[in-house]
């Protein structure tokens, strides 16, 4: 009986706290001017994601991971989801092979415009003829998709 009463009290206090916080938040937010609000990010920015396959299927992303391993840049993951470890491996490869441009990429696993430019230079080395603009548009993602369509040799992780 005592446990049920305690649960009821805690539940009621929680509901009251949430309601009070919502009302307080509504009062404060309505005091802000509309001109202070704006978009959180530009439409051309690349967002940071835990996994960013850039349009690849799981099988083709796994192919990219196997390509990175065979090239000597271990991504530590071969599940077909391009997370930060896969992109760090790619950034190391882009830096080592000169695809990063005038300055080296920060090896942080973030797929930003400089990493996309390096990817575009890399793909152009294979004849894709992409504009090096740092935007992962339709042509870039299609080229990345096509590049990773080649089956990998027998590697137990691939």
C-alpha positions in Angstrom: 0.0 0.0 0.0 2.8 2.4 0.9 4.6 1.6 -2.4 1.5 2.3 -4.4 1.0 5.6 -2.6 4.6 6.6 -3.2 4.3 5.8 -6.9 1.1 7.8 -7.2 2.8 10.8 -5.4 5.9 10.6 -7.6 3.8 10.3 -10.8 1.6 13.2 -9.8 4.7 15.3 -9.0 6.3 14.4 -12.3 3.2 15.4 -14.3 3.0 18.7 -12.3 6.7 19.4 -12.9 6.4 18.8 -16.7 3.3 20.9 -16.9 4.9 23.7 -15.0 8.0 23.6 -17.1 6.0 23.6 -20.3 4.1 26.7 -19.1 7.2 28.5 -18.0 8.9 27.6 -21.3 5.9 28.9 -23.3 6.0 32.2 -21.4 9.7 32.7 -22.0 9.6 31.6 -25.7 6.8 33.9 -26.5 8.8 36.8 -25.1 11.5 36.3 -27.8 11.2 38.4 -30.9 10.4 36.7 -34.2 13.4 38.3 -35.9 15.8 36.5 -33.6 14.6 33.1 -34.9 16.2 31.8 -38.0 17.2 28.6 -39.8 19.6 26.4 -37.8 21.7 25.6 -40.9 22.1 26.5 -44.5 20.6 24.3 -47.1 24.0 23.6 -48.6 25.8 22.4 -45.4 26.6 18.8 -44.9 25.3 17.5 -41.6 27.3 15.4 -39.2 25.7 11.9 -39.0 26.7 8.8 -37.1 26.4 6.9 -40.4 26.7 8.6 -43.8 26.6 6.2 -46.7 26.3 8.9 -49.3 23.6 6.9 -51.2 25.4 3.6 -51.0 23.5 0.4 -50.2 24.8 -1.7 -47.4 26.6 -4.0 -49.9 28.2 -1.2 -51.7 29.3 0.5 -48.5 30.8 -2.8 -47.4 32.6 -2.8 -50.8 34.1 0.7 -49.9 35.1 -0.6 -46.5 36.9 -3.6 -48.1 38.5 -1.3 -50.7 39.9 0.8 -47.8 41.2 -2.2 -46.0 42.9 -3.6 -49.2 44.4 -0.2 -49.8 46.0 -0.2 -46.3 43.6 2.2 -44.6 41.7 0.0 -42.1 38.2 1.4 -41.3 37.7 -1.2 -38.4 34.2 -1.7 -39.5 32.8 -3.9 -42.3 29.1 -3.9 -41.7 28.1 -1.7 -44.6 27.5 1.4 -42.6 29.9 4.2 -43.2 30.5 5.6 -39.7 33.2 7.9 -38.4 35.9 5.1 -38.5 35.2 4.4 -42.2 35.4 8.1 -43.0 38.6 8.6 -40.9 40.2 5.8 -43.0 39.0 7.6 -46.2 40.4 10.9 -44.9 43.8 9.3 -44.1 43.8 7.8 -47.6 42.8 11.1 -49.3 45.6 12.9 -47.3 48.3 10.3 -48.1 47.4 10.2 -51.8 47.1 13.9 -52.3 43.3 14.1 -52.9 42.8 16.6 -50.0 43.9 19.6 -52.0 46.2 22.4 -50.8 46.0 21.4 -47.1 45.5 18.1 -45.3 42.0 17.1 -44.1 41.4 16.9 -40.4 41.0 13.2 -39.7 37.8 13.4 -37.7 35.3 11.2 -39.6 33.1 14.2 -40.4 31.8 14.2 -44.0 32.0 17.9 -44.6 32.7 19.8 -47.8 36.4 19.3 -47.8 36.0 15.5 -47.4 33.5 15.6 -50.3 36.0 17.6 -52.5 38.6 15.0 -51.7 36.2 12.2 -52.6 35.4 14.0 -55.9 39.1 14.3 -56.7 39.5 10.6 -55.9 36.6 9.6 -58.1 37.9 11.8 -60.9 41.1 9.9 -60.8 39.0 6.9 -62.0 37.5 9.0 -64.9 34.2 10.2 -63.4 34.7 13.9 -64.4 33.0 15.4 -61.4 33.0 19.1 -60.5 35.1 19.5 -57.3 32.6 21.6 -55.4 32.3 19.9 -52.1 28.6 19.1 -52.6 27.5 15.5 -52.4 24.9 16.0 -55.2 23.4 13.4 -57.6 26.5 13.1 -59.8 28.8 12.6 -56.9 26.7 10.0 -55.2 26.0 8.2 -58.5 29.8 8.1 -59.2 30.5 6.8 -55.6 27.7 4.2 -56.1 29.2 3.0 -59.4 32.7 2.9 -58.1 31.7 0.6 -55.3 29.8 -1.8 -57.6 32.8 -4.1 -58.2 32.6 -7.3 -56.0 35.5 -7.7 -53.6 37.8 -10.7 -53.5 37.3 -13.3 -50.8 37.9 -11.5 -47.6 36.1 -13.0 -44.6 34.8 -9.5 -43.6 33.5 -8.6 -47.0 
